[in-house]
Amino acid sequence: MIKQPPYLKKGDKIAIVSPAKKLTSDLSKAIGVLAHWGLEIVMGEHVYAAHDQFAGTDEQRRNDLQKALDDPEIKAIFASRGGYGTIRIIDELDLSKFQEQPKWIIGFSDITILLSHVLAKTNTQSIHGQMPKTFETGTAESLESLRKALFGETQTYTCESKFENREGKAEGILIGGNLTLLIAAEGSDSAFDYTDKILFIEDVGEHEYAIDRMMRTLKRSGKLAKLKGLIVGAFNGYEVEELPFGQSPEQIIQELVKAYDYPVAYNFPVGHIDDNRAMIVGKSVTISVNKSKVSLSL
């Protein structure tokens, strides 16, 4: 049974920590938004630290995250930003107190590895959504979706696609995140179990051939065949080859899943975009997909 952390209520304490790349700007807007939601913000000691490209040393970043995991007064933990670095600290985390008293962990991009690690190791839900750094540019809809997810308000996303979807309906546990980090978790005890799941994927700044390679890795390992549904988010800023690769990310994915019969939705608002909607990893969801539209009920 997958555990759901308690939903937040006004007056709860939440922590902001930096498990990955260093910050290059302050988090005043995000702090203001979170305070407006009625939350009390506790800043990790090394939120603004810097060590090479990281937000402090591995030990500093891990200690801040561990302290937030262990503190019974903290009801949710926000990663301040992504970048790179979380995979360097997850194996030394002690999740025993977290498992006894689960709390929401929120982030995306590099934080995908932490979300998958927490589900794999403790069977606990988490939230793939806007981080304090991205509050600056996040749409009102994306921030409201995060607030609703944290405070336990049901919501349904209805989205249009410019790329033809594969029709169908499905119900299953939602997993996913950044494709690069999903591949990085493979072969470890942090990897998602893909069986009978609804998978969402996104990525940014990758070559078209790299997207093809990563998707083929999921196919060759049998992961794609086990799904109940697939949600394709933003694949933006991808590198176009001087010698044309010949397929867009959507065309790559379409080709690789054509052997399966589950619904596939494209252009979903999740990923490195301003309108990055909150997705509850580990939650049972339903999707209904037609050729140009998808409805996802959380």
matplotlib code that plots the C-alpha trace (Angstrom):
import matplotlib.pyplot as plt

x = [0.0, 1.5, 1.5, 0.1, 1.7, -0.8, -2.0, -0.9, -3.0, -2.4, 0.2, 2.3, 6.1, 7.8, 11.5, 13.4, 16.7, 19.1, 20.2, 21.5, 22.9, 23.6, 21.2, 22.0, 19.1, 17.1, 13.8, 11.9, 9.0, 8.5, 8.8, 6.1, 3.8, 4.3, 3.6, 0.5, -0.6, -0.4, 2.8, 5.8, 9.1, 12.2, 15.3, 18.0, 21.4, 23.1, 20.3, 22.4, 25.8, 28.2, 30.8, 31.8, 28.5, 26.7, 24.8, 27.5, 29.5, 27.8, 27.9, 26.3, 23.5, 22.8, 22.8, 20.2, 18.0, 18.5, 17.6, 14.4, 13.5, 14.0, 12.3, 8.7, 7.6, 8.4, 5.4, 6.8, 10.3, 10.9, 14.0, 15.0, 16.0, 17.3, 20.4, 22.6, 23.7, 20.9, 22.1, 25.4, 23.7, 20.7, 22.5, 23.6, 20.2, 18.5, 14.8, 13.8, 12.2, 10.7, 9.1, 7.5, 6.3, 6.1, 5.9, 5.7, 8.8, 8.5, 10.6, 11.3, 14.2, 17.2, 14.9, 13.2, 15.9, 14.8, 11.1, 11.8, 14.1, 11.5, 8.8, 11.1, 12.5, 9.6, 6.5, 5.6, 4.0, 5.7, 5.0, 6.6, 6.0, 7.3, 10.3, 11.0, 13.5, 10.8, 8.1, 9.5, 8.3, 5.7, 2.2, -0.6, -2.2, 0.9, 1.3, -2.3, -2.1, 0.8, -1.2, -4.1, -1.9, -0.3, -3.6, -5.5, -7.9, -8.9, -8.2, -8.5, -6.2, -7.7, -5.1, -5.0, -2.3, -0.9, 0.5, -2.0, -2.6, -3.4, -6.9, -8.0, -8.7, -6.6, -6.3, -3.1, -0.4, 1.3, 5.1, 7.6, 9.7, 12.8, 13.7, 17.5, 17.0, 14.7, 17.5, 20.1, 18.0, 17.9, 19.7, 19.6, 17.3, 16.0, 14.3, 10.6, 8.6, 6.9, 4.4, 0.8, 1.8, 0.9, 4.2, 4.9, 8.1, 9.8, 13.3, 15.1, 18.2, 18.9, 20.0, 17.3, 19.5, 19.8, 16.1, 15.9, 18.6, 16.9, 13.5, 15.0, 16.6, 13.2, 11.8, 14.7, 14.5, 10.8, 9.6, 7.4, 5.6, 4.4, 2.7, -1.0, -0.6, 2.0, 1.9, 4.5, 5.3, 7.6, 10.7, 11.9, 15.3, 16.4, 19.5, 19.0, 21.8, 23.8, 23.1, 19.4, 18.2, 14.9, 12.5, 11.1, 10.9, 7.2, 7.8, 10.5, 8.1, 5.3, 7.4, 8.7, 5.2, 3.3, 3.4, 1.4, -2.3, -2.4, -3.4, -0.6, -1.0, 1.4, 2.2, 1.1, 1.9, 4.7, 8.4, 10.8, 8.1, 6.3, 3.1, 4.5, 1.5, 1.8, 1.8, 1.4, 3.9, 2.6, -1.1, -3.8, -5.0, -7.3, -6.6, -9.0, -7.4, -8.8, -6.9, -6.4, -7.2, -6.3, -8.1, -6.1, -7.9, -5.8]
y = [0.0, 3.3, 5.8, 9.3, 12.0, 14.1, 17.0, 20.5, 22.9, 26.5, 27.0, 24.0, 24.3, 23.5, 23.3, 24.6, 22.8, 22.8, 19.2, 20.0, 23.0, 26.3, 29.2, 32.3, 34.4, 34.8, 33.0, 36.0, 35.5, 31.8, 32.6, 35.2, 32.8, 30.0, 32.5, 33.6, 30.0, 30.1, 28.1, 28.7, 28.5, 27.0, 27.5, 24.9, 26.1, 25.8, 26.8, 29.6, 27.8, 27.4, 24.7, 24.6, 24.3, 22.8, 24.3, 23.4, 20.2, 16.8, 16.6, 20.0, 19.3, 15.9, 17.1, 19.8, 17.3, 14.7, 17.3, 18.2, 14.5, 13.8, 16.9, 15.9, 19.6, 19.8, 18.7, 19.2, 19.6, 21.8, 21.4, 25.0, 24.0, 21.2, 21.3, 18.4, 16.8, 15.0, 11.5, 12.2, 12.2, 9.9, 6.7, 8.0, 9.3, 7.6, 7.3, 5.5, 8.5, 9.7, 6.3, 6.5, 10.0, 10.6, 14.1, 15.7, 16.1, 18.5, 19.1, 18.2, 17.9, 16.6, 16.0, 13.2, 10.8, 11.7, 11.2, 7.8, 6.9, 7.7, 5.7, 2.7, 2.7, 3.8, 3.4, 7.0, 9.6, 12.8, 15.8, 16.6, 20.3, 23.8, 24.6, 27.9, 29.0, 28.4, 30.2, 33.3, 32.4, 29.8, 30.4, 31.1, 27.8, 25.8, 27.3, 26.8, 23.2, 22.7, 24.4, 22.1, 19.0, 20.0, 20.8, 17.8, 19.5, 17.2, 18.5, 17.5, 18.7, 19.0, 19.7, 20.1, 18.5, 19.7, 16.2, 13.4, 11.4, 7.7, 7.3, 5.3, 5.3, 4.0, 3.9, 3.3, 4.6, 7.7, 7.7, 9.7, 12.8, 13.8, 11.2, 11.6, 10.9, 8.0, 6.4, 7.3, 5.4, 2.2, -0.7, 0.8, 0.5, 4.0, 3.0, 3.1, -0.1, 0.4, -2.5, -1.3, 2.3, 5.5, 7.1, 10.8, 12.0, 15.3, 16.6, 19.8, 20.6, 17.1, 16.1, 14.3, 11.2, 11.2, 11.2, 8.3, 6.4, 6.9, 5.9, 2.8, 1.9, 1.9, -0.2, -2.7, -3.2, -4.0, -0.9, 0.5, -2.7, -2.9, 0.5, 1.3, 4.7, 7.3, 11.1, 13.0, 16.4, 19.1, 18.2, 21.7, 23.3, 20.1, 20.2, 19.9, 18.0, 19.6, 16.4, 16.1, 13.3, 13.2, 12.8, 15.1, 13.8, 13.2, 11.2, 9.2, 8.3, 7.5, 5.1, 3.3, 2.7, 1.8, -1.9, -1.3, -0.4, 1.9, 5.6, 8.1, 11.8, 14.5, 18.1, 17.7, 20.7, 19.2, 19.8, 22.7, 25.1, 27.9, 26.0, 23.0, 21.4, 19.4, 15.6, 13.4, 10.6, 7.3, 8.4, 6.4, 8.5, 8.1, 9.4, 9.8, 10.5, 11.4, 12.5, 16.1, 16.2, 14.5, 14.6, 13.6, 13.3, 13.5]
z = [0.0, -1.1, 1.8, 1.4, 3.6, 5.5, 3.5, 4.6, 6.6, 7.5, 10.1, 9.1, 8.9, 5.6, 4.8, 1.8, 1.1, -1.8, -2.6, -6.1, -7.9, -6.2, -6.3, -8.3, -7.0, -3.8, -3.2, -2.0, -4.4, -3.5, 0.3, -0.2, -2.0, 0.5, 3.4, 1.6, 1.6, 5.4, 5.7, 8.0, 6.1, 7.6, 5.5, 5.4, 6.8, 3.4, 1.0, -0.5, 0.0, -2.9, -3.6, -7.2, -9.1, -6.1, -3.2, -0.7, -0.3, -0.7, 3.1, 3.7, 1.2, 2.6, 6.2, 5.4, 3.7, 6.5, 9.1, 7.3, 6.8, 10.6, 12.0, 13.1, 12.9, 9.2, 7.1, 3.6, 2.0, -1.1, -3.1, -4.0, -7.5, -9.7, -11.9, -10.9, -7.6, -5.8, -7.0, -5.2, -1.7, -1.8, -0.9, 2.5, 3.5, 6.5, 5.7, 8.9, 10.6, 7.3, 6.9, 10.3, 9.7, 6.0, 4.6, 1.1, -0.9, -3.8, -6.9, -10.5, -13.0, -11.0, -8.0, -10.0, -8.6, -5.0, -5.8, -7.4, -4.5, -1.9, -3.6, -4.2, -0.7, 1.5, -0.8, -0.1, -2.5, -3.4, -5.7, -9.1, -9.3, -9.3, -7.0, -5.2, -7.9, -10.6, -8.7, -10.3, -13.8, -13.0, -14.2, -11.7, -12.9, -12.1, -8.7, -7.9, -9.0, -6.5, -3.7, -4.3, -4.4, -1.1, 0.6, -0.7, -3.1, -6.0, -9.5, -13.1, -15.9, -19.3, -22.0, -25.8, -27.9, -31.2, -31.8, -32.4, -29.2, -29.1, -27.7, -24.7, -21.0, -18.2, -14.4, -12.6, -10.2, -11.6, -11.9, -13.8, -14.2, -16.1, -18.6, -18.1, -14.4, -14.9, -17.0, -14.3, -11.7, -13.8, -12.3, -8.8, -5.8, -6.6, -9.8, -10.4, -10.9, -14.2, -14.1, -14.6, -14.1, -15.9, -16.8, -17.5, -19.0, -19.9, -20.6, -21.6, -23.6, -24.9, -28.4, -30.4, -30.6, -26.8, -26.4, -28.9, -27.0, -23.6, -24.9, -26.5, -23.2, -21.6, -24.4, -24.5, -20.7, -21.0, -19.2, -21.9, -22.5, -18.9, -18.8, -18.6, -20.1, -21.2, -20.7, -22.8, -21.3, -22.6, -24.5, -25.0, -25.9, -27.5, -29.6, -33.4, -35.1, -37.9, -39.8, -39.2, -37.0, -38.8, -35.9, -33.3, -29.7, -30.2, -33.4, -31.6, -28.8, -31.2, -33.1, -30.0, -28.4, -31.6, -30.6, -27.5, -27.1, -24.1, -24.4, -25.1, -24.6, -26.0, -25.1, -21.5, -19.3, -17.2, -17.4, -17.8, -18.8, -17.0, -16.8, -15.0, -13.4, -10.1, -10.5, -7.4, -7.8, -6.4, -6.6, -8.4, -11.3, -14.3, -17.8, -20.7, -24.1, -27.5, -30.6, -29.5, -25.8, -22.5, -19.1, -16.0, -12.7, -9.5]

ax = plt.figure().add_subplot(projection="3d")
ax.plot(x, y, z, "-o")
ax.set_aspect("equal")
plt.show()
